[in-house]
C-alpha cells in the first residue's frame, strides 16, 4: 500500500502539520488546497466533517517549509526485516 505524507514545518513553531494519506485522490485534493491557499493568499482551513480540523493563517503558511513524500513499500525490504528479526533471536 502506497502512503503519501505531507509535512508543514514553521521556523518558529516547528512542525505545525504532518499527516499520511493512503488514498492518493485525497492527498492530491489536500495538496491542491494547500497550493491554492498559498497562491491566493488565503488561510488554510480544512474540516472533514467528522474529526479533523486544521486552520493555518496565511502569514504562517507562506513562511513554512512544505515537504511531501510518497512511499511504496518494497517486498524485499519487508522480507529483509523479517529475516533480520529471525537472525537476531
Secondary structure per residue as TSV (DSSP state, phi and psi in degrees):
chain	resnum	aa	ss	phi	psi
A	1	X	-	360.0	129.9
A	2	X	E	-82.8	137.0
A	3	X	E	-117.1	140.9
A	4	X	E	-116.9	122.5
A	5	X	E	-117.3	139.6
A	6	X	E	-126.6	139.1
A	7	X	E	-135.0	126.0
A	8	X	E	-113.5	116.4
A	9	X	E	-121.5	128.0
A	10	X	E	-105.1	144.2
A	11	X	T	-60.2	-41.2
A	12	X	T	-87.4	-41.0
A	13	X	T	-95.3	-8.3
A	14	X	E	79.4	-148.5
A	15	X	E	-74.7	113.6
A	16	X	E	-98.1	-15.0
A	17	X	E	-159.3	135.6
A	18	X	E	-152.0	127.8
A	19	X	E	-150.8	155.7
A	20	X	E	-120.3	130.5
A	21	X	E	-109.4	140.3
A	22	X	S	-99.3	-18.1
A	23	X	-	-97.0	116.4
A	24	X	H	-65.6	-28.9
A	25	X	H	-70.7	-43.0
A	26	X	H	-62.8	-39.4
A	27	X	H	-62.4	-45.6
A	28	X	H	-63.4	-40.1
A	29	X	H	-65.2	-41.2
A	30	X	H	-66.1	-42.0
A	31	X	H	-62.1	-39.6
A	32	X	H	-62.6	-38.3
A	33	X	H	-65.2	-43.5
A	34	X	H	-63.5	-46.6
A	35	X	H	-62.0	-42.7
A	36	X	H	-61.8	-40.5
A	37	X	H	-65.0	-37.7
A	38	X	H	-68.6	-47.4
A	39	X	H	-66.5	-40.9
A	40	X	H	-91.2	1.0
A	41	X	T	59.0	45.1
A	42	X	-	-108.9	159.3
A	43	X	-	-69.9	148.9
A	44	X	E	-89.9	109.6
A	45	X	E	-127.6	129.0
A	46	X	E	-146.2	132.9
A	47	X	E	-137.4	127.4
A	48	X	-	-86.4	2.1
A	49	X	S	89.0	-5.4
A	50	X	S	-128.8	-69.3
A	51	X	S	-142.4	14.5
A	52	X	-	-133.3	120.3
A	53	X	E	-137.6	135.7
A	54	X	E	-139.6	140.8
A	55	X	E	-142.1	116.8
A	56	X	E	-124.9	117.3
A	57	X	-	-60.6	147.2
A	58	X	H	-56.8	-39.3
A	59	X	H	-60.4	-31.8
A	60	X	H	-85.6	-31.9
A	61	X	H	-65.9	-42.9
A	62	X	T	-70.2	-21.5
A	63	X	T	-96.0	12.4
A	64	X	E	-103.4	158.1
A	65	X	E	-97.4	128.6
A	66	X	E	-115.7	122.0
A	67	X	E	-122.6	132.8
A	68	X	E	-119.1	153.5
A	69	X	E	-149.9	138.0
A	70	X	E	-117.2	124.3
A	71	X	E	-119.8	129.3
A	72	X	E	-113.7	116.6
A	73	X	-	-62.0	138.1
A	74	X	-	-101.3	133.0
A	75	X	H	-62.3	-31.2
A	76	X	H	-63.3	-44.3
A	77	X	H	-63.4	-38.2
A	78	X	H	-61.8	-49.5
A	79	X	H	-71.5	-32.0
A	80	X	H	-63.0	-43.0
A	81	X	H	-68.0	-35.6
A	82	X	H	-64.4	-43.8
A	83	X	H	-65.4	-41.0
A	84	X	H	-63.2	-37.8
A	85	X	H	-68.8	-33.1
A	86	X	H	-71.1	-36.1
A	87	X	H	-69.7	-35.3
A	88	X	T	-77.7	-11.4
A	89	X	-	-72.3	360.0
